Amino acid sequence: MKSLNEFYTELDELKKNNPEGVHKYLVDTFNDHQQCCGRHNDIDMACRSELAEYCKAKGNYEYAINYYKDLKEIIASISGTDSAAYVSCLNNMAETYRLTGDLAESQKLFFNAANILESRVGTRDYLYGQVINNIGLNYMMMGENNKAIMNIRNALSVISDLEECKEDTANALVNLGVLYNRTGDNDAALQNLSQAIDIYETDAPDSPSKGAAYNCKGSICFGKGEYAEARECFEKALESLAATAGKTPDYAVCSEWLVYTLAKLGDYDTALAHAEEAAAIYEKFLGADNKKTVSTKALVEKLRP
């Protein structure tokens, strides 16, 4: 039977060169080890973990949760319920429940993980910071902004000191910026977003979240009437979004912000070009009859000379 190192070497090769073969490889390996070795071994647990992640990425959340539940019980029987592996499994399962919209179950699992970590390693551990940040994200989705701010700030106090967590730090700062914007504290929002952008540009220039940071900052600048700075932010957001995700409807939303900004600056020709591009993107992804497509085409007509 293959070793754990051989398993991951083969899996990484498949992910790189034949992603369609990943699921079959995981299922076949899992079944082989069930027959010959039983369930309590490193390969079995690695397969369950990878299958859970695969299902989660494909949107098959129920299957992913079932794999995590089985894995959680196995880890508990081998390593105990205070092990790092057990906590990591709780964290992953909680993230999956969040994707299903079951924030109550997700939050329960995150708090369970946080309590284990607090008693086991204290509150200065990276995984603890990650779990607390996830609790904050859940509160953010629930609309409980003050609780979200408190937890994400606590997470930042842990992860911002870790060199390997630069991108995680920037992502948390973006979420704080969004939250402060929600509460009407635009100065704090801009401060956190600017800090995030500085980190992205220096340490994570290819981050998929960089575009969102520029877009959020641009919208705040637009609301304050700072149109020249808003234009710069939206243009950088579009550049980042195109490079990391392509020209999707999210790109088109940012384009619309830029259209209104350019109109405020009197640059109607450039505004028209971006409006036409946004309308074409909406039509491609959402259809000709979608309200976003229709409204953006109407905007195009208004901008035509």
PASEBA-1860 file (N, C-alpha, C; in nm, 3 decimals):
! residues 305
1> MKSLNEFY> 0.083/-0.120/0.000/0.000/0.000/0.000/0.087/0.126/0.000 ~ 0.037/0.230/-0.063/0.113/0.354/-0.076/0.125/0.424/0.058 ~ 0.231/0.502/0.073/0.250/0.581/0.193/0.170/0.710/0.183 ~ 0.159/0.782/0.295/0.087/0.909/0.295/0.155/1.009/0.202 ~ 0.288/1.008/0.201/0.361/1.098/0.112/0.333/1.066/-0.034 ~ 0.329/0.936/-0.067/0.297/0.897/-0.205/0.154/0.938/-0.243 ~ 0.063/0.923/-0.149/-0.076/0.962/-0.172/-0.085/1.109/-0.211 ~ -0.021/1.196/-0.132/-0.031/1.340/-0.161/0.047/1.378/-0.286
9> TELDELKK> 0.156/1.310/-0.313/0.230/1.337/-0.436/0.145/1.306/-0.559 ~ 0.080/1.189/-0.558/-0.007/1.151/-0.669/-0.129/1.243/-0.680 ~ -0.186/1.281/-0.564/-0.303/1.368/-0.565/-0.268/1.506/-0.619 ~ -0.155/1.561/-0.575/-0.113/1.693/-0.624/-0.090/1.692/-0.774 ~ -0.035/1.582/-0.824/-0.011/1.569/-0.968/-0.143/1.567/-1.045 ~ -0.242/1.496/-0.990/-0.374/1.493/-1.054/-0.441/1.629/-1.052 ~ -0.435/1.697/-0.939/-0.496/1.830/-0.929/-0.438/1.925/-1.032 ~ -0.309/1.906/-1.059/-0.241/1.995/-1.153/-0.270/1.958/-1.298
17> NNPEGVHK> -0.268/1.828/-1.328/-0.272/1.785/-1.468/-0.402/1.719/-1.512 ~ -0.479/1.665/-1.417/-0.603/1.596/-1.454/-0.707/1.613/-1.343 ~ -0.755/1.735/-1.321/-0.848/1.758/-1.209/-0.975/1.675/-1.216 ~ -1.016/1.635/-1.337/-1.137/1.553/-1.350/-1.117/1.413/-1.290 ~ -0.992/1.373/-1.276/-0.964/1.240/-1.221/-0.948/1.237/-1.071 ~ -0.957/1.352/-1.006/-0.932/1.360/-0.862/-1.034/1.279/-0.783 ~ -1.162/1.296/-0.814/-1.265/1.229/-0.735/-1.252/1.076/-0.743 ~ -1.231/1.024/-0.864/-1.217/0.880/-0.879/-1.095/0.829/-0.804
25> YLVDTFND> -0.986/0.903/-0.810/-0.864/0.863/-0.738/-0.890/0.856/-0.588 ~ -0.959/0.957/-0.534/-0.986/0.959/-0.390/-1.078/0.844/-0.350 ~ -1.183/0.821/-0.428/-1.278/0.713/-0.395/-1.209/0.578/-0.405 ~ -1.131/0.557/-0.511/-1.063/0.428/-0.528/-0.963/0.403/-0.416 ~ -0.887/0.506/-0.381/-0.789/0.491/-0.274/-0.858/0.465/-0.140 ~ -0.965/0.538/-0.116/-1.043/0.519/0.007/-1.095/0.375/0.016 ~ -1.154/0.324/-0.091/-1.209/0.189/-0.091/-1.100/0.083/-0.075 ~ -0.987/0.103/-0.140/-0.875/0.009/-0.127/-0.829/-0.002/0.018
33> HQQCCGRH> -0.818/0.111/0.085/-0.769/0.109/0.222/-0.876/0.059/0.320 ~ -1.001/0.078/0.287/-1.108/0.022/0.369/-1.099/-0.131/0.369 ~ -1.071/-0.189/0.252/-1.069/-0.333/0.238/-0.947/-0.396/0.304 ~ -0.835/-0.329/0.294/-0.711/-0.395/0.339/-0.664/-0.351/0.476 ~ -0.697/-0.230/0.515/-0.635/-0.175/0.636/-0.734/-0.132/0.743 ~ -0.862/-0.128/0.712/-0.957/-0.075/0.809/-0.963/0.076/0.800 ~ -1.044/0.134/0.884/-1.070/0.277/0.868/-0.972/0.367/0.943 ~ -0.907/0.314/1.047/-0.827/0.402/1.131/-0.680/0.403/1.087
41> NDIDMACR> -0.651/0.473/0.979/-0.514/0.490/0.933/-0.502/0.625/0.864 ~ -0.377/0.665/0.841/-0.352/0.799/0.787/-0.413/0.818/0.648 ~ -0.403/0.717/0.563/-0.456/0.730/0.428/-0.608/0.745/0.431 ~ -0.673/0.664/0.514/-0.818/0.672/0.526/-0.862/0.812/0.567 ~ -0.797/0.866/0.668/-0.836/0.999/0.716/-0.802/1.107/0.614 ~ -0.689/1.091/0.545/-0.653/1.188/0.442/-0.756/1.186/0.329 ~ -0.801/1.066/0.291/-0.903/1.054/0.185/-1.033/1.120/0.227 ~ -1.076/1.096/0.350/-1.200/1.157/0.398/-1.189/1.310/0.396
49> SELAEYCK> -1.075/1.359/0.443/-1.056/1.504/0.446/-1.056/1.563/0.305 ~ -0.985/1.499/0.213/-0.978/1.548/0.075/-1.113/1.534/0.004 ~ -1.186/1.425/0.032/-1.319/1.409/-0.027/-1.414/1.516/0.024 ~ -1.402/1.548/0.151/-1.486/1.655/0.207/-1.457/1.788/0.139 ~ -1.329/1.819/0.121/-1.291/1.944/0.055/-1.335/1.945/-0.091 ~ -1.323/1.831/-0.156/-1.365/1.820/-0.296/-1.515/1.846/-0.308 ~ -1.594/1.780/-0.222/-1.740/1.798/-0.227/-1.778/1.941/-0.195 ~ -1.708/2.001/-0.098/-1.738/2.140/-0.062/-1.711/2.232/-0.180
57> AKGNYEYA> -1.600/2.211/-0.248/-1.565/2.295/-0.363/-1.666/2.279/-0.476 ~ -1.726/2.161/-0.488/-1.824/2.135/-0.593/-1.966/2.176/-0.552 ~ -1.982/2.224/-0.429/-2.114/2.265/-0.382/-2.198/2.151/-0.328 ~ -2.137/2.033/-0.311/-2.209/1.918/-0.255/-2.191/1.918/-0.102 ~ -2.256/2.014/-0.037/-2.228/2.040/0.103/-2.272/1.927/0.195 ~ -2.383/1.861/0.163/-2.431/1.752/0.249/-2.329/1.638/0.253 ~ -2.275/1.602/0.137/-2.173/1.497/0.133/-2.048/1.542/0.211 ~ -2.008/1.667/0.192/-1.890/1.718/0.262/-1.909/1.709/0.413
65> INYYKDLK> -2.025/1.751/0.462/-2.053/1.748/0.606/-2.049/1.605/0.658 ~ -2.103/1.511/0.582/-2.101/1.371/0.626/-1.958/1.318/0.636 ~ -1.872/1.353/0.541/-1.732/1.312/0.550/-1.667/1.373/0.673 ~ -1.695/1.502/0.698/-1.636/1.567/0.816/-1.686/1.505/0.946 ~ -1.813/1.467/0.951/-1.868/1.405/1.072/-1.797/1.273/1.101 ~ -1.780/1.190/0.998/-1.709/1.063/1.017/-1.565/1.088/1.060 ~ -1.501/1.184/0.993/-1.362/1.216/1.024/-1.349/1.266/1.168 ~ -1.442/1.347/1.210/-1.440/1.400/1.348/-1.444/1.287/1.451
73> EIIASISG> -1.529/1.188/1.428/-1.540/1.076/1.521/-1.412/0.993/1.522 ~ -1.353/0.973/1.406/-1.229/0.894/1.397/-1.116/0.966/1.470 ~ -1.104/1.098/1.445/-0.998/1.175/1.511/-1.017/1.173/1.661 ~ -1.142/1.186/1.706/-1.170/1.185/1.850/-1.127/1.053/1.912 ~ -1.148/0.940/1.841/-1.113/0.810/1.896/-0.962/0.786/1.898 ~ -0.890/0.855/1.809/-0.745/0.834/1.800/-0.667/0.939/1.878 ~ -0.703/1.065/1.857/-0.623/1.176/1.912/-0.692/1.249/2.026 ~ -0.821/1.225/2.045/-0.893/1.297/2.148/-0.961/1.421/2.095
81> TDSAAYVS> -1.049/1.476/2.177/-1.127/1.592/2.134/-1.060/1.725/2.164 ~ -0.935/1.721/2.208/-0.863/1.847/2.229/-0.742/1.858/2.138 ~ -0.736/1.771/2.037/-0.621/1.773/1.946/-0.638/1.879/1.839 ~ -0.526/1.920/1.780/-0.530/2.020/1.673/-0.607/1.967/1.553 ~ -0.593/1.835/1.525/-0.665/1.777/1.411/-0.816/1.782/1.433 ~ -0.858/1.757/1.556/-1.002/1.761/1.587/-1.056/1.902/1.570 ~ -0.982/2.000/1.620/-1.025/2.140/1.609/-1.029/2.183/1.464 ~ -0.930/2.142/1.386/-0.927/2.177/1.244/-1.048/2.119/1.171
89> CLNNMAET> -1.086/1.997/1.208/-1.204/1.934/1.147/-1.331/2.011/1.185 ~ -1.342/2.052/1.312/-1.457/2.133/1.354/-1.465/2.262/1.273 ~ -1.349/2.325/1.255/-1.344/2.452/1.181/-1.389/2.432/1.036 ~ -1.340/2.327/0.972/-1.378/2.300/0.833/-1.526/2.267/0.821 ~ -1.578/2.190/0.916/-1.719/2.156/0.912/-1.805/2.280/0.934 ~ -1.762/2.366/1.025/-1.836/2.490/1.051/-1.839/2.579/0.927 ~ -1.726/2.586/0.855/-1.722/2.665/0.732/-1.821/2.609/0.628 ~ -1.834/2.476/0.625/-1.926/2.413/0.530/-2.071/2.442/0.567
97> YRLTGDLA> -2.102/2.435/0.696/-2.238/2.470/0.739/-2.270/2.615/0.703 ~ -2.170/2.703/0.714/-2.192/2.843/0.675/-2.231/2.853/0.528 ~ -2.168/2.772/0.444/-2.200/2.773/0.301/-2.342/2.725/0.274 ~ -2.395/2.640/0.362/-2.534/2.595/0.345/-2.634/2.699/0.393 ~ -2.585/2.801/0.465/-2.674/2.902/0.522/-2.715/2.872/0.665 ~ -2.668/2.759/0.720/-2.702/2.723/0.859/-2.601/2.789/0.952 ~ -2.619/2.919/0.975/-2.524/2.994/1.055/-2.527/2.955/1.202 ~ -2.642/2.910/1.251/-2.652/2.871/1.391/-2.564/2.750/1.419
105> ESQKLFFN> -2.572/2.647/1.334/-2.488/2.527/1.353/-2.342/2.561/1.330 ~ -2.316/2.645/1.231/-2.179/2.688/1.203/-2.120/2.758/1.325 ~ -2.195/2.850/1.382/-2.145/2.926/1.497/-2.121/2.835/1.618 ~ -2.209/2.737/1.638/-2.194/2.644/1.750/-2.061/2.568/1.738 ~ -2.030/2.523/1.617/-1.905/2.448/1.596/-1.783/2.539/1.612 ~ -1.791/2.661/1.560/-1.679/2.754/1.577/-1.653/2.784/1.725 ~ -1.758/2.807/1.801/-1.739/2.834/1.944/-1.682/2.713/2.016 ~ -1.725/2.593/1.976/-1.669/2.472/2.033/-1.519/2.465/2.007
113> AANILESR> -1.480/2.493/1.884/-1.338/2.492/1.847/-1.261/2.598/1.926 ~ -1.318/2.717/1.938/-1.250/2.825/2.010/-1.230/2.789/2.157 ~ -1.331/2.729/2.219/-1.320/2.692/2.360/-1.211/2.586/2.382 ~ -1.204/2.489/2.290/-1.100/2.386/2.301/-0.962/2.449/2.290 ~ -0.945/2.536/2.192/-0.815/2.600/2.171/-0.776/2.690/2.287 ~ -0.872/2.762/2.339/-0.842/2.854/2.449/-0.790/2.778/2.570 ~ -0.848/2.662/2.598/-0.803/2.584/2.713/-0.676/2.504/2.683 ~ -0.654/2.474/2.555/-0.540/2.390/2.518/-0.413/2.470/2.491
121> VGTRDYLY> -0.424/2.578/2.414/-0.304/2.653/2.373/-0.312/2.802/2.403 ~ -0.425/2.848/2.456/-0.439/2.990/2.483/-0.495/3.066/2.364 ~ -0.486/3.197/2.370/-0.550/3.282/2.269/-0.451/3.348/2.173 ~ -0.325/3.302/2.172/-0.226/3.362/2.082/-0.187/3.266/1.971 ~ -0.266/3.162/1.951/-0.238/3.060/1.851/-0.303/3.099/1.717 ~ -0.234/3.064/1.605/-0.287/3.099/1.473/-0.425/3.040/1.449 ~ -0.443/2.912/1.481/-0.571/2.848/1.457/-0.681/2.914/1.539 ~ -0.646/2.956/1.661/-0.744/3.028/1.743/-0.785/3.158/1.673
129> GQVINNIG> -0.688/3.230/1.620/-0.719/3.353/1.547/-0.806/3.328/1.427 ~ -0.780/3.218/1.357/-0.861/3.183/1.240/-1.005/3.153/1.280 ~ -1.022/3.078/1.391/-1.157/3.043/1.437/-1.233/3.168/1.482 ~ -1.166/3.256/1.557/-1.230/3.379/1.604/-1.269/3.468/1.486 ~ -1.184/3.471/1.384/-1.218/3.547/1.263/-1.343/3.489/1.197 ~ -1.353/3.357/1.193/-1.471/3.293/1.134/-1.597/3.324/1.215 ~ -1.585/3.330/1.346/-1.699/3.369/1.429/-1.742/3.511/1.392 ~ -1.643/3.598/1.372/-1.674/3.735/1.330/-1.742/3.741/1.195
137> LNYMMMGE> -1.697/3.658/1.101/-1.760/3.655/0.969/-1.905/3.610/0.978 ~ -1.932/3.512/1.065/-2.070/3.468/1.083/-2.157/3.581/1.139 ~ -2.106/3.651/1.240/-2.180/3.765/1.295/-2.202/3.871/1.187 ~ -2.104/3.886/1.100/-2.115/3.983/0.990/-2.232/3.943/0.899 ~ -2.242/3.815/0.868/-2.351/3.766/0.783/-2.485/3.775/0.853 ~ -2.484/3.768/0.986/-2.608/3.779/1.063/-2.653/3.924/1.081 ~ -2.565/4.018/1.042/-2.597/4.159/1.059/-2.568/4.212/1.198 ~ -2.497/4.132/1.280/-2.461/4.176/1.415/-2.323/4.241/1.407
145> NNKAIMNI> -2.322/4.366/1.362/-2.199/4.433/1.324/-2.102/4.454/1.439 ~ -2.151/4.494/1.555/-2.062/4.521/1.667/-1.992/4.394/1.716 ~ -2.066/4.283/1.722/-2.004/4.155/1.760/-1.903/4.112/1.655 ~ -1.936/4.136/1.529/-1.844/4.100/1.421/-1.715/4.181/1.433 ~ -1.727/4.311/1.456/-1.608/4.396/1.469/-1.521/4.349/1.585 ~ -1.582/4.319/1.698/-1.507/4.277/1.817/-1.427/4.149/1.788 ~ -1.492/4.050/1.726/-1.424/3.923/1.702/-1.316/3.935/1.596 ~ -1.341/4.011/1.489/-1.240/4.024/1.385/-1.120/4.103/1.437
153> RNALSVIS> -1.145/4.203/1.520/-1.033/4.276/1.581/-0.952/4.184/1.672 ~ -1.020/4.098/1.747/-0.948/4.002/1.831/-0.865/3.907/1.745 ~ -0.921/3.864/1.633/-0.846/3.777/1.542/-0.723/3.849/1.488 ~ -0.740/3.975/1.453/-0.626/4.052/1.400/-0.514/4.066/1.502 ~ -0.550/4.076/1.629/-0.447/4.089/1.733/-0.359/3.964/1.739 ~ -0.410/3.852/1.686/-0.332/3.728/1.683/-0.257/3.715/1.551 ~ -0.328/3.725/1.439/-0.267/3.689/1.310/-0.180/3.799/1.251 ~ -0.202/3.925/1.291/-0.126/4.034/1.229/0.022/4.029/1.266
161> DLEECKED> 0.056/3.959/1.373/0.196/3.948/1.413/0.268/3.833/1.345 ~ 0.197/3.752/1.269/0.256/3.634/1.206/0.292/3.663/1.062 ~ 0.418/3.644/1.028/0.469/3.680/0.896/0.396/3.604/0.786 ~ 0.359/3.476/0.814/0.296/3.395/0.712/0.148/3.427/0.693 ~ 0.096/3.523/0.769/-0.048/3.552/0.765/-0.077/3.690/0.707 ~ 0.009/3.739/0.621/-0.011/3.873/0.566/-0.143/3.884/0.491 ~ -0.171/3.786/0.403/-0.294/3.793/0.325/-0.417/3.777/0.415 ~ -0.409/3.686/0.514/-0.520/3.671/0.609/-0.545/3.801/0.684
169> TANALVNL> -0.437/3.870/0.720/-0.449/3.998/0.788/-0.520/4.100/0.700 ~ -0.479/4.106/0.573/-0.542/4.201/0.480/-0.690/4.169/0.462 ~ -0.723/4.040/0.450/-0.863/4.001/0.434/-0.947/4.043/0.554 ~ -0.891/4.026/0.674/-0.963/4.066/0.795/-0.981/4.217/0.799 ~ -0.881/4.291/0.756/-0.891/4.437/0.752/-0.999/4.483/0.654 ~ -1.012/4.413/0.541/-1.118/4.445/0.445/-1.255/4.426/0.511 ~ -1.272/4.313/0.581/-1.400/4.288/0.648/-1.430/4.394/0.753 ~ -1.327/4.438/0.824/-1.347/4.549/0.919/-1.389/4.675/0.846
177> GVLYNRTG> -1.325/4.701/0.732/-1.363/4.819/0.655/-1.508/4.817/0.614 ~ -1.554/4.700/0.568/-1.695/4.685/0.529/-1.786/4.707/0.650 ~ -1.747/4.651/0.764/-1.830/4.663/0.885/-1.837/4.807/0.935 ~ -1.723/4.876/0.935/-1.724/5.016/0.979/-1.806/5.102/0.882 ~ -1.799/5.069/0.753/-1.881/5.140/0.656/-2.030/5.119/0.686 ~ -2.068/4.996/0.723/-2.206/4.968/0.758/-2.253/5.051/0.877 ~ -2.163/5.071/0.973/-2.202/5.143/1.095/-2.188/5.294/1.078 ~ -2.144/5.338/0.961/-2.135/5.482/0.934/-2.004/5.546/0.972
185> DNDAALQN> -1.905/5.466/1.016/-1.775/5.520/1.053/-1.683/5.511/0.932 ~ -1.697/5.607/0.841/-1.623/5.600/0.715/-1.474/5.622/0.732 ~ -1.435/5.702/0.832/-1.293/5.723/0.855/-1.224/5.593/0.895 ~ -1.287/5.519/0.988/-1.231/5.390/1.029/-1.234/5.291/0.913 ~ -1.340/5.296/0.833/-1.350/5.207/0.717/-1.235/5.233/0.620 ~ -1.211/5.358/0.587/-1.105/5.392/0.492/-0.967/5.356/0.549 ~ -0.948/5.375/0.678/-0.820/5.342/0.741/-0.790/5.193/0.727 ~ -0.889/5.109/0.758/-0.869/4.964/0.750/-0.852/4.918/0.606
193> LSQAIDIY> -0.930/4.973/0.515/-0.919/4.935/0.374/-0.784/4.976/0.316 ~ -0.736/5.096/0.353/-0.606/5.142/0.305/-0.494/5.053/0.357 ~ -0.503/5.013/0.483/-0.403/4.921/0.539/-0.405/4.788/0.465 ~ -0.526/4.738/0.436/-0.537/4.612/0.363/-0.475/4.624/0.225 ~ -0.504/4.731/0.155/-0.452/4.751/0.019/-0.299/4.757/0.021 ~ -0.241/4.824/0.120/-0.095/4.832/0.131/-0.035/4.691/0.145 ~ -0.100/4.607/0.226/-0.051/4.470/0.245/-0.063/4.390/0.116 ~ -0.179/4.401/0.051/-0.197/4.330/-0.076/-0.089/4.369/-0.177
201> ETDAPDSP> -0.068/4.498/-0.192/0.027/4.544/-0.294/0.169/4.498/-0.263 ~ 0.203/4.490/-0.135/0.340/4.455/-0.096/0.359/4.304/-0.085 ~ 0.264/4.235/-0.023/0.285/4.095/0.014/0.195/3.995/-0.058 ~ 0.084/4.041/-0.116/-0.008/3.947/-0.182/-0.072/4.013/-0.303 ~ 0.010/4.054/-0.401/-0.043/4.131/-0.514/-0.143/4.055/-0.600 ~ -0.141/3.922/-0.594/-0.232/3.842/-0.676/-0.353/3.792/-0.597 ~ -0.374/3.846/-0.479/-0.486/3.801/-0.397/-0.620/3.829/-0.466 ~ -0.712/3.733/-0.466/-0.844/3.756/-0.525/-0.927/3.858/-0.448
209> SKGAAYNC> -0.883/3.893/-0.327/-0.958/3.989/-0.245/-0.913/4.134/-0.266 ~ -0.803/4.152/-0.338/-0.751/4.288/-0.356/-0.851/4.375/-0.431 ~ -0.913/4.321/-0.534/-1.011/4.398/-0.610/-1.127/4.444/-0.526 ~ -1.175/4.356/-0.436/-1.287/4.392/-0.348/-1.248/4.506/-0.254 ~ -1.122/4.505/-0.208/-1.075/4.612/-0.120/-1.076/4.746/-0.191 ~ -1.023/4.748/-0.314/-1.023/4.873/-0.392/-1.166/4.917/-0.423 ~ -1.252/4.822/-0.455/-1.390/4.855/-0.490/-1.463/4.918/-0.371 ~ -1.445/4.858/-0.253/-1.511/4.910/-0.133/-1.459/5.049/-0.099
217> KGSICFGK> -1.327/5.067/-0.108/-1.271/5.200/-0.081/-1.323/5.302/-0.182 ~ -1.332/5.262/-0.308/-1.383/5.352/-0.410/-1.525/5.396/-0.384 ~ -1.610/5.303/-0.339/-1.750/5.337/-0.313/-1.763/5.436/-0.198 ~ -1.675/5.423/-0.097/-1.678/5.519/0.014/-1.632/5.656/-0.033 ~ -1.524/5.657/-0.113/-1.475/5.785/-0.167/-1.582/5.851/-0.253 ~ -1.654/5.770/-0.331/-1.762/5.823/-0.414/-1.868/5.888/-0.325 ~ -1.906/5.821/-0.218/-2.007/5.875/-0.127/-1.964/6.004/-0.061 ~ -1.833/6.023/-0.045/-1.780/6.145/0.015/-1.757/6.256/-0.088
225> GEYAEARE> -1.783/6.224/-0.216/-1.763/6.324/-0.320/-1.620/6.336/-0.367 ~ -1.536/6.240/-0.328/-1.395/6.241/-0.368/-1.380/6.159/-0.497 ~ -1.425/6.217/-0.607/-1.443/6.140/-0.729/-1.311/6.100/-0.797 ~ -1.210/6.185/-0.789/-1.082/6.150/-0.852/-1.020/6.029/-0.783 ~ -1.025/6.026/-0.650/-0.970/5.911/-0.578/-1.056/5.787/-0.600 ~ -1.189/5.808/-0.607/-1.278/5.696/-0.634/-1.246/5.634/-0.770 ~ -1.222/5.720/-0.870/-1.188/5.669/-1.005/-1.064/5.582/-0.999 ~ -0.962/5.629/-0.929/-0.838/5.553/-0.919/-0.863/5.416/-0.854
233> CFEKALES> -0.944/5.416/-0.749/-0.975/5.290/-0.679/-1.051/5.193/-0.770 ~ -1.152/5.243/-0.840/-1.232/5.154/-0.925/-1.150/5.100/-1.042 ~ -1.062/5.183/-1.097/-0.978/5.135/-1.207/-0.883/5.025/-1.159 ~ -0.827/5.041/-1.039/-0.738/4.938/-0.985/-0.818/4.813/-0.948 ~ -0.942/4.834/-0.901/-1.027/4.719/-0.869/-1.055/4.637/-0.995 ~ -1.088/4.705/-1.104/-1.116/4.635/-1.229/-0.993/4.559/-1.280 ~ -0.878/4.619/-1.267/-0.754/4.553/-1.309/-0.733/4.424/-1.229 ~ -0.753/4.433/-1.098/-0.734/4.317/-1.012/-0.839/4.209/-1.037
241> LAATAGKT> -0.966/4.250/-1.049/-1.073/4.155/-1.072/-1.055/4.081/-1.204 ~ -1.015/4.153/-1.307/-0.994/4.089/-1.437/-0.882/3.986/-1.430 ~ -0.777/4.019/-1.354/-0.660/3.930/-1.346/-0.687/3.806/-1.262 ~ -0.771/3.818/-1.159/-0.790/3.706/-1.067/-0.914/3.623/-1.094 ~ -1.021/3.686/-1.143/-1.147/3.613/-1.162/-1.203/3.626/-1.303 ~ -1.145/3.716/-1.382/-1.199/3.739/-1.515/-1.311/3.842/-1.513 ~ -1.368/3.868/-1.628/-1.472/3.970/-1.640/-1.609/3.907/-1.615 ~ -1.640/3.894/-1.489/-1.764/3.833/-1.440/-1.863/3.943/-1.404
249> PDYAVCSE> -1.984/3.906/-1.359/-2.079/4.010/-1.311/-2.022/4.097/-1.198 ~ -1.935/4.042/-1.113/-1.872/4.126/-1.009/-1.788/4.236/-1.074 ~ -1.719/4.202/-1.181/-1.643/4.301/-1.257/-1.737/4.407/-1.312 ~ -1.853/4.363/-1.363/-1.950/4.457/-1.421/-2.006/4.551/-1.316 ~ -2.029/4.502/-1.194/-2.078/4.589/-1.085/-1.977/4.700/-1.058 ~ -1.851/4.662/-1.051/-1.746/4.762/-1.030/-1.740/4.859/-1.147 ~ -1.760/4.809/-1.269/-1.762/4.895/-1.387/-1.871/5.001/-1.376 ~ -1.987/4.960/-1.324/-2.097/5.056/-1.307/-2.059/5.168/-1.211
257> WLVYTLAK> -1.993/5.131/-1.101/-1.945/5.233/-1.009/-1.853/5.331/-1.081 ~ -1.765/5.278/-1.164/-1.672/5.363/-1.238/-1.747/5.451/-1.337 ~ -1.852/5.398/-1.399/-1.933/5.477/-1.494/-1.989/5.600/-1.425 ~ -2.051/5.582/-1.308/-2.110/5.695/-1.237/-2.002/5.793/-1.190 ~ -1.886/5.740/-1.155/-1.775/5.827/-1.111/-1.725/5.911/-1.229 ~ -1.708/5.847/-1.343/-1.661/5.920/-1.461/-1.761/6.026/-1.505 ~ -1.888/5.994/-1.490/-1.991/6.093/-1.525/-1.980/6.215/-1.434 ~ -1.955/6.191/-1.306/-1.937/6.303/-1.212/-1.816/6.389/-1.250
265> LGDYDTAL> -1.715/6.325/-1.309/-1.593/6.396/-1.350/-1.606/6.454/-1.489 ~ -1.717/6.427/-1.557/-1.740/6.482/-1.690/-1.677/6.404/-1.803 ~ -1.625/6.284/-1.775/-1.561/6.203/-1.879/-1.664/6.104/-1.934 ~ -1.755/6.157/-2.018/-1.867/6.075/-2.063/-1.827/5.970/-2.167 ~ -1.726/5.998/-2.247/-1.684/5.899/-2.347/-1.631/5.771/-2.280 ~ -1.545/5.788/-2.179/-1.492/5.671/-2.108/-1.602/5.601/-2.030 ~ -1.693/5.681/-1.973/-1.806/5.624/-1.900/-1.890/5.536/-1.993 ~ -1.915/5.583/-2.114/-1.994/5.507/-2.211/-1.927/5.374/-2.244
273> AHAEEAAA> -1.797/5.376/-2.263/-1.724/5.253/-2.296/-1.738/5.149/-2.184 ~ -1.725/5.193/-2.060/-1.738/5.101/-1.947/-1.882/5.052/-1.930 ~ -1.977/5.138/-1.956/-2.117/5.098/-1.947/-2.150/4.992/-2.051 ~ -2.099/5.010/-2.172/-2.122/4.911/-2.278/-2.060/4.777/-2.241 ~ -1.940/4.782/-2.184/-1.874/4.658/-2.143/-1.953/4.588/-2.032 ~ -2.000/4.665/-1.935/-2.078/4.607/-1.825/-2.206/4.543/-1.877 ~ -2.274/4.611/-1.968/-2.398/4.557/-2.025/-2.372/4.426/-2.099 ~ -2.262/4.419/-2.172/-2.228/4.297/-2.246/-2.198/4.182/-2.150
281> IYEKFLGA> -2.132/4.212/-2.040/-2.101/4.108/-1.940/-2.228/4.056/-1.876 ~ -2.316/4.146/-1.835/-2.443/4.104/-1.776/-2.523/4.017/-1.872 ~ -2.527/4.058/-1.999/-2.604/3.981/-2.096/-2.545/3.841/-2.115 ~ -2.413/3.833/-2.117/-2.345/3.705/-2.134/-2.375/3.609/-2.019 ~ -2.369/3.660/-1.896/-2.381/3.574/-1.779/-2.525/3.560/-1.730 ~ -2.604/3.666/-1.743/-2.737/3.669/-1.682/-2.852/3.663/-1.781 ~ -2.823/3.690/-1.908/-2.927/3.687/-2.010/-2.975/3.827/-2.046 ~ -3.034/3.839/-2.164/-3.078/3.969/-2.216/-3.193/4.028/-2.137
289> DNKKTVST> -3.275/3.944/-2.074/-3.394/3.992/-2.004/-3.369/4.020/-1.856 ~ -3.251/3.989/-1.808/-3.221/4.015/-1.667/-3.227/4.165/-1.638 ~ -3.275/4.200/-1.519/-3.294/4.342/-1.489/-3.162/4.421/-1.487 ~ -3.052/4.353/-1.450/-2.924/4.422/-1.453/-2.883/4.452/-1.597 ~ -2.906/4.356/-1.685/-2.874/4.380/-1.827/-2.959/4.493/-1.882 ~ -3.087/4.489/-1.854/-3.180/4.590/-1.907/-3.145/4.729/-1.854 ~ -3.121/4.738/-1.723/-3.094/4.871/-1.665/-2.960/4.927/-1.713 ~ -2.861/4.840/-1.733/-2.731/4.889/-1.779/-2.737/4.930/-1.926
297> KALVEKLR> -2.817/4.858/-2.006/-2.837/4.902/-2.145/-2.908/5.037/-2.151 ~ -3.001/5.059/-2.058/-3.068/5.189/-2.053/-2.968/5.299/-2.017 ~ -2.874/5.266/-1.927/-2.770/5.361/-1.891/-2.682/5.393/-2.011 ~ -2.653/5.293/-2.090/-2.573/5.314/-2.212/-2.642/5.416/-2.303 ~ -2.772/5.400/-2.321/-2.846/5.492/-2.408/-2.842/5.634/-2.354 ~ -2.850/5.649/-2.223/-2.845/5.784/-2.164/-2.711/5.850/-2.187 ~ -2.604/5.769/-2.194/-2.471/5.824/-2.210/-2.434/5.852/-2.355 ~ -2.509/5.796/-2.446/-2.476/5.818/-2.587/-2.495/5.966/-2.623
305> P> -2.404/6.021/-2.702/-2.417/6.164/-2.740/-2.532/6.186/-2.836
END
